[in-house]
Amino acid sequence: MLAVPDGSPAPSRTLAALTLWELVLTLVLLKIPVAYVGWVIWWAIKAEPEVGTQGGTDGVNWQPWRRPSPSDASNRPDRGGPARRRVREGSRDNRRRERVGGMRA
């Protein structure tokens, strides 16, 4: 065994031992939820329905999502954006002439 002058084990050996324990604990701890999920799936597959109960969707008001129709889209407010810019009222030169009174600045 390699030793440092003060008598403690070499740092590389200590690091290897810590890494090994960390790996073992992690693998053992992670097997618990995997085993639980496997047990729940096995139980759900093996479960038999209760006698006398009727499955169905009575009272459930669920519908799949559908794209809104174009008639609904006309009721939505305009959100603006780069594709829907407002129409310009005139060129910059025309506005300048109006402001200055026809004289060129």
N, C-alpha and C positions, 0 to 999 in steps of 0.2 A: 504494500500500500504506500502510495506517495504521501509525503507529509510536508507541511510548511514548517519552517523553523520553530514556530510556537507550539507545534504538536497537533494542530487541527488538520483534518483531511484536506486534500487538494481541492481548490474551488471547482474544477471541472467535474470531479467525482460527486461533489455535493449538488451541483447543478443537475447532473444526470439523475441522481436519486430523486430530487424534487420533481423533475420532469416526469419520471416514471410514476411517482405517486399521483401527480396531477392527472396523468393520462388514465391510470387505473380508476381513480375516483370519478373522473368525468364519464368514462365508459359505463361504470356501474350505475351512476346516477341517471344517465340518459336512457338506460334500459328500462327504468321504472315506468316513465310515461309511454314508451313504445309497447311494453307489455300490457299496460292498462288499455290502450287503444285497441290492441289486438284482441283482448278479452271482450271489450264492448262490442266489437264487430262480430266476433264469434257468437256472442249471446244474442245479438240482433238477428243473425242469420238463423239460429236454431230456435228462436222464439216462435211459438205457435199463437195464432189469433185466439182471443177469448171467445168462448161459445156464447151466442146470444147477442153479440154486438154487431151492429151493421155499420160498415164504413160507407162514407159518401161525402158529398160536398153540399149537403143541405144547409142553407143559411150562410154559405160562404160567398162573399161578393167580390170575387177576384177576377180580373180580366188582364190578359197580356198587354204589354205596352204596345201602342201603335203610334206611328208618326202622325202629327196633327194634319188635318186636311187643309188644303189651300184656303178654304173659306174661313177657317179659324185664324189663319195667319194674317188676314187683312184686318182683323180686329186688334192686333198687337201694336203697341206704339213703336215708332221708328227709333231704333237705338243708335243711329248714326254709324260711324265707322268709315274706313277708307273707301269702301265701295259705294257709299251713299253720301257723298259730299254735297253740300248745298250748291245750287246753281249760282255762278257769279253774276253779279248785276251788270257788269261791264268791265272794260279793260282798265288798267291802272291809269293810263293816260286820260281816259274819259273822266274818271273821278277827279283827277288832278285839275283838269280844265274847269270842271264844275266848281271846285273849291276855290281856285284862283280867279275865276271869272273870265276864262277864255285866254288869259295871258299866259305865255309860256314862261315857266320859272327857270 
